[in-house]
Amino acid sequence: MSYDGKPRASAYGDFRNDRHINAKNKIMSKDLAADGNTVYTTGNWYFENGAEVHQLNTPEHNHTYYVTHYLKHPLEATAKSVRGGTRACVQLGWPVPDTCSVQALPSFDY
């Protein structure tokens, strides 16, 4: 993701069914700018039964190498599929609000 024309954060990951218990998101993120601002990722879960869990965040960091974090949420017993919304974000400091990438939305049936 970028802000003000400068690349700031990079992230990629893997969204999967974790032992039929959790929807688990493994996320690797890194700070591309190395300018003192921290990066983090957010996760949202959207179940086909209408249940939604909003914005669990990974810890912030400013490492210029990929750092692995996990976000997970229990599967809904009354649902059969889930989408996992993930975004890479950068903390830019006041008065500039945090800036995030477009949300990736992988899914799986269970």
Backbone bond lengths (Angstrom), bond angles and torsions (degrees), N, CA, C in turn:
res aa  C-N    CA-C-N  psi(-1)  N-CA   C-N-CA  omega(-1)  CA-C   N-CA-C  phi
1 M - - - 1.431 - - 1.506 108.47 -
2 S 1.295 116.80 152.73 1.458 120.52 -177.92 1.520 110.16 -130.60
3 Y 1.319 114.37 160.68 1.457 121.38 175.11 1.516 106.80 -144.78
4 D 1.319 116.32 136.28 1.459 122.77 178.59 1.527 111.11 56.10
5 G 1.346 116.11 36.65 1.456 121.76 176.91 1.519 115.28 77.10
6 K 1.329 118.12 4.11 1.465 121.32 -177.49 1.535 109.86 -116.39
7 P 1.335 117.86 128.62 1.462 119.59 175.15 1.528 110.34 -59.89
8 R 1.344 117.39 131.21 1.463 121.48 -175.04 1.517 114.19 -117.75
9 A 1.346 117.21 -37.75 1.463 120.08 -175.53 1.521 109.68 -147.76
10 S 1.315 115.08 150.68 1.454 121.95 174.89 1.523 107.61 -131.97
11 A 1.324 116.48 142.09 1.466 120.33 178.36 1.520 109.52 -152.55
12 Y 1.321 115.05 149.04 1.458 122.03 171.76 1.514 107.25 -151.27
13 G 1.329 116.31 167.70 1.446 116.48 -176.79 1.499 114.82 -170.91
14 D 1.327 114.46 -164.68 1.447 123.49 -175.67 1.529 108.28 -144.89
15 F 1.322 117.00 121.09 1.454 122.48 -179.42 1.517 107.73 -108.52
16 R 1.344 117.64 123.30 1.460 119.16 -174.50 1.519 113.86 -150.91
17 N 1.325 113.51 167.65 1.453 123.11 174.63 1.529 106.56 -81.63
18 D 1.307 117.55 115.21 1.460 123.16 -178.08 1.532 109.90 -96.95
19 R 1.330 116.81 94.62 1.465 124.62 175.44 1.532 113.45 59.37
20 H 1.321 116.97 27.56 1.473 122.61 -179.14 1.528 111.99 59.97
21 I 1.338 115.61 26.35 1.467 121.60 179.11 1.525 110.66 -118.20
22 N 1.331 116.62 -46.13 1.466 122.03 -174.47 1.519 112.08 -128.39
23 A 1.320 115.74 152.89 1.456 122.85 163.76 1.526 104.17 -91.52
24 K 1.324 116.39 112.53 1.466 121.68 -170.77 1.526 110.19 -114.33
25 N 1.316 115.08 133.86 1.455 122.20 179.96 1.523 108.93 -117.65
26 K 1.319 116.45 111.30 1.464 122.04 174.24 1.526 106.43 -91.98
27 I 1.331 116.21 121.48 1.464 120.88 -174.08 1.526 110.27 -125.34
28 M 1.314 116.29 129.60 1.458 122.63 173.71 1.525 107.52 -109.70
29 S 1.337 116.61 126.31 1.468 120.17 -178.28 1.516 109.97 -136.39
30 K 1.339 114.78 153.86 1.463 119.37 175.60 1.517 110.56 -148.61
31 D 1.323 114.20 156.63 1.463 124.04 179.22 1.522 107.53 -87.79
32 L 1.316 117.52 115.93 1.464 121.11 179.63 1.522 113.04 -86.87
33 A 1.320 117.69 -24.40 1.461 121.08 -173.21 1.527 113.08 -87.37
34 A 1.323 117.55 -30.47 1.471 121.98 -176.71 1.532 111.10 48.58
35 D 1.340 115.47 47.38 1.460 120.78 -175.79 1.531 112.77 -113.92
36 G 1.334 116.74 11.89 1.455 120.66 179.74 1.512 114.20 96.37
37 N 1.342 117.48 -15.26 1.459 120.78 176.08 1.524 108.97 -83.23
38 T 1.319 117.15 144.04 1.452 120.67 -178.24 1.522 112.06 -93.26
39 V 1.334 115.62 159.64 1.457 122.27 177.31 1.525 108.57 -120.26
40 Y 1.328 115.69 156.32 1.469 121.95 176.09 1.517 107.81 -157.59
41 T 1.310 117.61 171.46 1.454 121.34 175.50 1.521 109.28 -125.68
42 T 1.323 115.60 156.28 1.458 121.99 178.37 1.518 108.96 -119.21
43 G 1.320 115.96 152.48 1.456 121.33 176.42 1.511 110.81 -132.26
44 N 1.322 116.38 139.08 1.464 124.25 174.54 1.527 107.34 -130.74
45 W 1.326 116.98 146.41 1.455 121.97 177.96 1.513 108.41 -120.75
46 Y 1.336 115.67 131.28 1.455 121.97 -179.70 1.532 107.72 -124.28
47 F 1.333 116.74 108.83 1.454 121.72 -179.05 1.522 109.66 -92.01
48 E 1.344 116.02 146.33 1.469 119.61 -176.24 1.524 112.13 -66.38
49 N 1.331 119.66 -15.42 1.466 121.50 176.90 1.527 112.21 -82.85
50 G 1.339 117.16 3.34 1.461 121.54 177.72 1.519 114.62 99.62
51 A 1.335 117.37 -12.32 1.467 119.85 178.61 1.532 109.34 -70.14
52 E 1.315 115.76 138.69 1.465 121.29 178.23 1.513 109.78 -134.38
53 V 1.327 115.35 141.08 1.459 122.08 174.00 1.519 105.40 -121.40
54 H 1.313 116.25 125.96 1.457 118.98 -172.87 1.518 113.30 -108.29
55 Q 1.260 114.12 135.78 1.450 129.09 165.13 1.520 117.56 43.11
56 L 1.314 113.74 78.58 1.453 120.33 162.76 1.517 105.36 -91.96
57 N 1.322 117.85 137.94 1.467 121.49 -176.54 1.514 111.48 -113.90
58 T 1.331 115.52 147.13 1.461 120.11 169.78 1.526 107.63 -79.02
59 P 1.326 118.05 163.00 1.473 119.66 173.88 1.536 110.45 -62.54
60 E 1.309 115.30 150.98 1.472 120.28 176.23 1.526 109.41 -77.80
61 H 1.337 115.30 149.16 1.471 120.32 175.21 1.526 109.18 -152.99
62 N 1.305 116.19 168.36 1.471 120.77 176.88 1.526 111.35 -132.06
63 H 1.339 116.37 33.38 1.460 121.15 179.30 1.529 110.50 -78.54
64 T 1.321 116.07 141.20 1.462 121.29 179.45 1.525 111.34 -91.84
65 Y 1.319 117.74 10.85 1.467 124.02 172.23 1.532 106.82 -119.82
66 Y 1.321 116.45 160.53 1.465 119.53 -177.85 1.528 111.51 -68.77
67 V 1.327 115.36 130.50 1.460 124.34 177.67 1.530 106.94 -112.13
68 T 1.333 116.54 133.63 1.459 121.41 -178.43 1.522 111.39 -96.99
69 H 1.326 114.79 131.57 1.469 122.18 175.00 1.522 108.36 -133.69
70 Y 1.324 115.50 158.62 1.461 121.46 177.61 1.525 109.62 -124.80
71 L 1.314 115.13 134.78 1.464 121.99 171.05 1.517 106.11 -121.87
72 K 1.324 117.60 135.04 1.457 119.18 179.29 1.519 110.58 -146.06
73 H 1.337 113.48 157.62 1.452 120.66 177.24 1.519 107.78 -146.50
74 P 1.340 118.62 141.73 1.464 120.59 179.07 1.527 112.18 -58.68
75 L 1.332 115.49 142.99 1.454 120.58 174.63 1.523 109.39 -66.89
76 E 1.306 116.59 144.23 1.457 121.95 177.55 1.523 108.41 -81.11
77 A 1.329 117.59 125.52 1.469 121.88 -178.60 1.521 112.39 -63.14
78 T 1.324 117.81 -28.14 1.464 121.39 -177.19 1.527 113.03 -94.19
79 A 1.327 117.27 8.07 1.464 121.38 178.93 1.529 109.44 -114.61
80 K 1.340 115.80 164.01 1.461 121.14 178.27 1.518 112.98 -123.44
81 S 1.332 117.05 -4.92 1.463 120.48 177.59 1.527 109.53 -153.88
82 V 1.325 114.66 160.76 1.460 120.85 -179.04 1.525 109.28 -147.79
83 R 1.325 115.84 144.59 1.467 122.93 171.25 1.518 107.47 -110.06
84 G 1.315 115.72 143.33 1.458 120.17 178.60 1.514 110.61 -115.72
85 G 1.307 116.92 109.40 1.461 121.84 179.57 1.515 110.36 -86.04
86 T 1.325 116.93 123.94 1.463 121.55 -177.53 1.525 109.84 -130.56
87 R 1.341 115.50 137.17 1.465 120.91 176.84 1.518 110.47 -136.97
88 A 1.320 116.46 144.61 1.461 122.74 171.53 1.524 107.19 -92.57
89 C 1.338 116.31 136.38 1.467 120.87 -176.66 1.518 110.87 -132.44
90 V 1.325 115.22 157.74 1.464 121.24 174.77 1.525 109.00 -129.23
91 Q 1.316 115.06 135.26 1.469 123.27 177.11 1.526 106.12 -87.45
92 L 1.316 117.37 109.21 1.465 120.79 -173.66 1.521 114.24 -96.20
93 G 1.295 118.84 -10.94 1.467 119.65 178.78 1.517 112.43 91.13
94 W 1.308 114.32 148.38 1.451 121.43 -177.14 1.515 110.78 -63.97
95 P 1.300 121.21 137.51 1.462 129.33 9.44 1.531 113.65 -96.09
96 V 1.328 118.49 9.26 1.464 120.97 -178.20 1.528 109.49 -81.98
97 P 1.338 118.55 124.51 1.465 119.73 179.26 1.531 111.28 -70.11
98 D 1.330 115.65 158.25 1.463 120.01 175.67 1.523 109.03 -54.84
99 T 1.307 116.10 142.25 1.453 121.67 179.47 1.522 108.00 -115.89
100 C 1.337 116.76 133.54 1.464 121.66 -176.65 1.525 111.16 -126.79
101 S 1.321 114.74 157.00 1.456 121.75 177.21 1.529 110.53 -73.69
102 V 1.293 115.80 173.26 1.451 122.06 170.47 1.528 106.70 -64.77
103 Q 1.317 116.57 146.79 1.458 121.87 -177.06 1.528 111.78 -77.98
104 A 1.344 117.22 124.78 1.461 121.84 170.50 1.523 107.38 -81.15
105 L 1.333 118.40 142.21 1.470 121.29 -175.66 1.533 112.42 -131.25
106 P 1.334 118.93 65.36 1.464 119.34 174.06 1.526 109.99 -69.18
107 S 1.328 117.16 160.59 1.456 120.21 -179.12 1.518 110.80 -146.14
108 F 1.337 115.47 167.30 1.459 121.10 170.38 1.531 109.32 -153.48
109 D 1.326 114.87 155.47 1.459 122.30 174.62 1.512 107.93 -96.19
110 Y 1.320 116.34 151.23 1.470 120.10 175.05 1.499 111.60 -143.87
